């Protein structure tokens, strides 16, 4: 659909990244089934930290391992399915079928390394780019679906 709204936020430290994740989680609809949130950035930019913060704010209290090797870590949080997905080891869009990609649309999908699948952003709701900025990070949040634009607009990023 393209870019509907963009917001930038400086993340001077890990605590700020965690706080951003909490704000994102609080801004999502109560039943975010079918939502696709993309986390893009270099190694160490904070993608997993942000995903963990979202999961914790949604109510998950257990461990949140990186899905680097499992590719998909499923969670059941307050009767909601949430999938933390890492596409770093995916070589082609055809491999999404082996992940059960279509079956994951019943929940919130939080995807790291979305650039590994060209065209994935066309199906996304929210794209979050994380980049280094001095000693901290910069997050660029883009609503790429019409349903994400009001969520991002109403998000308190202060």
C-alpha positions as CSV (number, residue, x, y, z in Angstrom):
1,X,0.0,0.0,0.0
2,X,2.9,2.3,0.6
3,X,3.8,4.7,3.3
4,X,0.9,6.4,5.1
5,X,2.6,7.9,8.1
6,X,6.2,8.0,9.4
7,X,7.4,8.8,12.9
8,X,11.0,8.9,14.1
9,X,12.2,8.4,17.7
10,X,15.7,8.5,19.2
11,X,16.6,5.5,21.3
12,X,19.6,6.6,23.4
13,X,19.8,3.2,25.2
14,X,18.3,-0.2,25.6
15,X,15.8,1.1,28.1
16,X,14.4,3.5,25.5
17,X,14.1,0.5,23.0
18,X,12.2,-1.4,25.6
19,X,9.9,1.5,26.3
20,X,9.2,1.9,22.6
21,X,8.2,-1.8,22.5
22,X,5.9,-1.3,25.4
23,X,4.3,1.7,23.7
24,X,3.8,-0.2,20.4
25,X,2.2,-3.1,22.3
26,X,-0.2,-0.8,24.1
27,X,-1.2,0.8,20.8
28,X,-2.0,-2.3,19.0
29,X,-5.7,-3.4,18.8
30,X,-6.9,-5.8,21.6
31,X,-7.2,-8.6,19.0
32,X,-4.3,-8.0,16.5
33,X,-5.0,-11.2,14.6
34,X,-3.7,-10.8,11.0
35,X,-1.4,-7.9,11.9
36,X,2.1,-8.0,10.5
37,X,4.8,-5.9,12.2
38,X,8.2,-5.8,10.5
39,X,11.5,-5.1,12.4
40,X,14.4,-4.2,10.1
41,X,17.9,-3.3,11.1
42,X,21.5,-4.5,11.2
43,X,22.8,-7.1,13.7
44,X,22.6,-5.6,17.2
45,X,20.3,-2.8,16.2
46,X,17.7,-3.8,18.7
47,X,15.2,-5.9,16.8
48,X,15.0,-8.8,19.3
49,X,15.0,-6.3,22.3
50,X,12.0,-4.6,20.7
51,X,10.2,-7.9,20.0
52,X,10.7,-9.0,23.6
53,X,9.4,-5.8,25.0
54,X,6.3,-6.0,22.8
55,X,5.7,-9.6,24.0
56,X,6.2,-8.7,27.6
57,X,3.9,-5.8,27.4
58,X,1.2,-8.0,25.8
59,X,1.5,-10.1,28.9
60,X,4.0,-12.9,28.2
61,X,6.0,-13.6,31.4
62,X,8.2,-16.5,30.3
63,X,11.4,-16.7,28.3
64,X,11.6,-15.0,24.9
65,X,14.3,-16.8,23.0
66,X,15.5,-15.5,19.7
67,X,13.9,-17.4,16.8
68,X,17.2,-17.3,14.9
69,X,17.4,-21.1,14.7
70,X,13.8,-22.1,15.2
71,X,12.6,-19.5,12.8
72,X,9.2,-19.2,14.5
73,X,8.6,-18.8,18.3
74,X,4.9,-19.1,19.0
75,X,3.2,-17.5,22.1
76,X,-0.3,-17.7,23.5
77,X,-0.9,-14.4,25.4
78,X,-4.3,-13.7,26.9
79,X,-6.1,-15.8,24.3
80,X,-4.1,-14.1,21.5
81,X,-1.6,-15.9,19.2
82,X,1.7,-14.0,18.7
83,X,4.5,-15.3,16.5
84,X,8.1,-14.0,16.7
85,X,9.6,-14.8,13.4
86,X,13.2,-14.5,12.1
87,X,13.7,-14.7,8.4
88,X,17.5,-14.3,8.4
89,X,18.0,-17.9,7.3
90,X,15.3,-17.8,4.7
91,X,16.6,-17.8,1.1
92,X,13.4,-17.4,-1.0
93,X,9.8,-16.6,-0.6
94,X,8.9,-20.2,-1.4
95,X,10.4,-21.2,2.0
96,X,7.6,-19.3,3.8
97,X,5.3,-22.2,2.9
98,X,7.5,-24.5,5.0
99,X,7.1,-22.2,8.0
100,X,3.4,-22.5,7.8
101,X,3.2,-18.7,6.9
102,X,-0.5,-18.7,6.0
103,X,-1.4,-20.5,9.2
104,X,0.4,-17.8,11.2
105,X,-2.1,-15.1,10.0
106,X,-4.4,-16.0,12.9
107,X,-2.2,-14.0,15.2
108,X,0.1,-11.0,15.5
109,X,3.3,-11.7,13.4
110,X,6.4,-9.9,14.6
111,X,9.1,-10.4,11.9
112,X,12.8,-9.8,12.0
113,X,14.8,-9.5,8.8
114,X,11.8,-8.9,6.5
115,X,14.1,-7.7,3.7
116,X,14.9,-11.4,3.1
117,X,11.5,-11.7,1.4
118,X,11.1,-9.1,-1.3
119,X,7.5,-7.8,-1.4
120,X,6.7,-8.7,2.2
121,X,6.2,-5.1,3.2
122,X,3.2,-5.0,0.8
123,X,1.3,-7.2,3.3
124,X,2.6,-5.4,6.4
125,X,0.8,-3.1,8.8
126,X,3.8,-1.5,10.6
127,X,7.4,-1.3,9.5
128,X,10.0,-0.4,12.1
129,X,13.5,0.4,11.0
130,X,16.2,0.4,13.6
131,X,19.6,2.0,12.9
132,X,22.6,3.1,14.8
133,X,22.7,6.8,15.8
134,X,25.9,7.7,17.6
135,X,26.0,5.6,20.8
136,X,22.2,4.9,20.6
137,X,19.7,4.0,17.9
138,X,17.1,5.7,15.8
139,X,13.8,4.0,15.1
140,X,11.7,5.0,12.1
141,X,8.1,3.7,12.4
142,X,6.1,3.6,9.2
143,X,2.4,2.8,8.9
144,X,2.1,0.8,5.7
145,X,-1.6,-0.2,6.0
146,X,-4.6,2.0,6.5
147,X,-5.4,0.2,9.8
148,X,-1.9,1.0,11.2
149,X,-2.0,4.7,10.4
150,X,-4.4,5.6,13.2
151,X,-2.5,3.3,15.6
152,X,0.8,5.1,14.8
153,X,-0.9,8.5,14.9
154,X,-2.2,7.9,18.4
155,X,1.0,6.3,19.7
156,X,2.6,8.3,22.5
157,X,6.3,8.4,21.4
158,X,7.5,10.9,24.0
